[in-house]
Amino acid sequence: MRSIAIINQKGGVGKTTTAVNVAAILARGGQHVLLLDLDPQAHATIHLGIELGDDDLSIYDVMVRNTPLAEVARGAAEKLVVIPSHVDLVGAEIELAGRAGRETILERVLQPYQQGFDFCFIDCAPSLGLLTINSLAAVREVIIPLQPHFLALQGLGRLLDTITLVRQALNPELRISGIVLCMFEKGTRLAQEVRDDVTRFVAGARPEEAWYGARVFSTTIRRNIKLAECPSFGRTIFDYAPSSHGAEDYRALAGEILATAGAVTRPPAPGGAATLPPVEPVPAVCSADEVKPLSDEVVAAPPFADSDSVEVSSALPEAESLPAEDAAAP
């Protein structure tokens, strides 16, 4: 499973929009995708039309109350499974402050699920706190959405420092795989200058640096009103405005992400596929003996069943299959 954190401590740069729409189009193209909303604002959850009641479980229960991840999972579309967030998550950093191993809780929670999905995307909070540290400790790749203006460049330096520290202390395999420019206006000089500056910076990285080998994606996400409208309808851009520039750009970006390492082939799940209901716990696809215990603090859960049979949420229309040429677009 390729695990990717979509991160930027600056808000309003297209982070959630990128996480949701890339996950959605990859799922339409046949990839099995897990999308984890680790932002207390729950924007990715809302974007996909998932509404949580006061008694519904969320990632907060996983992080703080040791609830198995499978009990929180919801099917958002065919081959797309979502771990929703809730405003309660805002208090998680305080509640976890005294817990040993608090920086690696998410890593241990996700470990048993490596064979269940081709991709795991984590939509991170717009901060550099404990939740973001957990995300960086749990993944191998980082994609940074960046708005092309001066203040965004200033924040990028601090983010790279944080990624470097996490790589040194917690996750030596962590690397930045790409930077995507969002809300891009091709006709402006500023946008072109920022893109050139970021490209030169990445090209000059040393082998020991986390962004060595990263790419500035050739696909830029153009400013598009349809991308701003679709969350209010609980839909992805491919359901809301499939012929818009936003849909075209995210389809191309997903193709570039696939091309960076190729599609991941999962080993077949033993025992055949099982159904993942929207709320109920997911049936095991291997025996309990095959899952290593995590720790006294985090409850291990069996790997997800094959998500081919994920039940589509009633809040969303049935997704159409992505044509093969779009799924493989460079």
N, C-alpha and C positions, 0 to 999 in steps of 0.2 A: 504494500500500500504506500502510495506517495502521500506524505503528510505535509501540508502547506499552511502556514499562518499568513493571513492577509492582515497586514499591520501598518499602522501609522499613528503616532500619538496625537497628531493634529486631526481634529474632526472636520467633516465636510469635504473630504478629498476623494470620495468615491469608494471608500473601503468596503462598506456593506454592499453597495451596488455591484461591485466587482465580485465579491465572494458569492453572492446569491446567483448572479446571472452566469458566471463561469461554471458554478456547480450544476445549475439547471441545464445548460447546453451540453455539458459533458454527459450528464445522465441521459439526455435525449439521444446522444450519439452512441449509447450502449455501455458507457462506463458505470460502474457501481460506486456511488458517491455518498459520503457521509459529510454533512455540514453541521458544524458545531458552533452555536451562537454563544460567545463568551463575553458579550457586551451587556452590562446591566440595562442599557436602553432597549434591548431586545429588538433592535431594528431588523435584523435578518429574520427573526421569528415573525414579526408583523408583516414584513415584505412578502412572505410566503403564505399569508392568510391564516396563520395559526394564532388562535386566541386562547390564552391560558386563564382558567378560573383560579380562585383563591386556593383551591385544594389540589390543583394540578401540579404534577412534578416538573421540575426544570433542572438545568445544569447546576443551579444552586444546591439542590438536594444531593447531587452527585458529589460536588466539591466539599460540602460542609457536613452533610448527614450520612455520607457513605452509601447512598442509594445506588444500586447497580445501574449502569448506563442503559442497559436493555429495558429497564422499566420506564425510562424517560423518553425513549426514541419514538418518533412519529414519522409516518410515511407522508411525504409532501407531494410526491409524484412517483411515477414508475422509476425504480432504480435510484431514487433520491430519498435518503433518510436524514431527518433533522433532529438535533438535540436542542430543544428550545431554551430560551433564556427568560428571566423574569427580573423585575426591579429589585427583588430581594437580594439579587447577586451583588448589589452595591455594598452590602454589609459583610460580604464574604471575607474581604481582606482583613477586617478587624477580628472576625470570628476565628480566622485561621492563624492569627498572629503568633499565638503561643504553641502551635502544633509543630512537632518535629517533622522534617521532610515536607514542609508546606509548599516548597517551590516545585516539587516533582509529583504532586498529587495527580495532575491530569495525565502525565506520562504513564504512571502506573495504571490508571483507569483505562487508558486506550490500548495498553499493551496486548490484552487478550483478543483484540479485534482486528489485528493486522491482516488476517487472511480473508476478512469478510468484505473488503471494499478495494477498489482500485485507487480511489482518492479520498483523502480526508482534508477538508478545508475548515480552518478555524477563523471565524470573524472576531477579531480582537477588539477590546475596548480602546477608545482613544485616550490612552494613558500609558505610562510605563511602570505600573504598579505590579502587585503580586499576581493578578490574573494574567497579565501579559507575560510575566516571567514564566508562569506555568505553561502558557502556549509555546513559548520559545524552547522550553525544556522538552516539550512533547513532540515536536516536529523536526524534520530534517531540512525543510526548505522554508524560505520567507519570500513572499512577493510584496513589494511596497508600492501601493498606489500613491501617486504624487501629482499634486496640482502644480502646473507650471508657473509659479511666481516666487518671488524672493523669500517670503516668509516660510514657504514650504521647504526651500533649500536649507534654511537655518535649522529647522526642526529635523531634517534628515541627518545632520551630523550627530545630534544627540541620540537618535534612534540607532545609528550605526555603533555608537559607543556601547549602548545597552546590549545589542546583539553580540558584540565582541566579548563583553563580560560574561554573558550567559554561555557563550561558546567555550570560554576558558574554564569556567567554574562548573557547569552543569551538563553541557551538551556539545562535545567536540565535533560531532557530525553536522552541526547546524551551519547552514550557508544561505546566502542570499542568491536566489536563482534568477530574480528578475525585478525590474522596476517598470511600472506601467504608468504612463502619463494620462491622467483623466481630466475631463472638462477642457480638452485641448482645442484651441482655436488656431488653426493652421496659418491664418492670414496675419497673425500678430507677430511682431519682432520678438517680444518677450518670450512667447512660447517656444520659438525656435532657439533663442539663446539659452533658455533653461535646458532644453533637450540636449543641445550641444555640450553645455557644461557638465551635465550628468553623464553623458556618454564618455567624455574625456576623463572624468573622475573614475568611472568604473574601469575603463581601459587601462588606467595607470595603477590598478590594485596590485599589491604584492601577494605572492602565493600564500602567505600566512594570514592574510586578511579574509574576513568572512565573505566579502563581496568579490573576491577573486573568481573570475569566470562568470560573473553575473552578466545578464544582458539587459539592455534597455529595449524593451519589446518594440518591434517596428510598428505594431498596431498601437494607435493612440485612440483613446475613447473621446470622441467628439462631444462637445456640449450639446445635449439633446433633451428637449422638454419632456419627451416621452419617458425617459429614464427617471425623471423626477415625479411623473404622474403615477407610474404603475404601482409603487408601494401602497398607495391609498386604496387600490383595488385588490390588494393581496395577491398580486400576480407578478410573474417575472416579465421581462421585456418581450420574451418570445411568445407569451400568451397574450399580452396586452397590445403590442405593436410589432408584430414579427417582421414587418417590412421596413421598419424605421432604421435610421443610422445607428441608433444604440444597439439594436439587435445585430446588425451587420458587424459592428465593431467587436462586440463580445463573442460573436461566433468566430471571428478571425483570431481574437486573443486566445480563446480556448484551443484553437488549432496550434498556435505557437507553443502553448504550455504542453500540449501533447507531444509536440515535436522535440521538446528539450530532453525528454528521456524515453519517448515512445509510450504506447499504451501498456499498462501493467497487466500481465496475465496472472489471474489468481488460480491456485490449485482448486480442484473441485471440492466442494464441501462434503464431508462424509455424511452418509445417511440421506442425501438428497435435499432439495430445497424445502423450506418451511415458510409459512406466511408471517409477515410482520404486521400486526394490527397497529392502528394509530396509537393506542395507549397501552395495551396489554404487554407484559414481558415477552421478549423474543425467545422462542424455543431454542434449546441448545443444539449445536451442530457437531459437538464433540463431547466426549465424556469429561467429567469433572477432573479426572486424573490427568488429562492432557493440558489443563490450565494451571500454570504455576501460581501459587498464592502470592498476593502482592505484599501486604503488610498488615499489621494490626489496625492501621488507620483507614485503609481503603479496602472496600469489599470487592473481591474479584467477581467478574461476571463472565459467563460463557460467551464465546464469539457470536456475533450476529449470524442469523441465518442468511442464506443467499438472498439478496434483496431484489432478485428478478420479480418476486411476487409481492412486492410492497403494495399495500393498499393505498390508492390515491385518496388524498384528503378531499372531503366533499366541498371544501372551500375553494378548490381550484378546478378548472375544467380539465378534462383528460388531455394529457400532453400528446402531441403528435411526434412521430419518429423523425429524427433529424436525417435528411438525405445523406447518403454516404459521402458525397463530395464535400458537404459542409463540415461533417465531422472530422474529415482529414485535411481541412483547409490549412495551408501553411500560415 
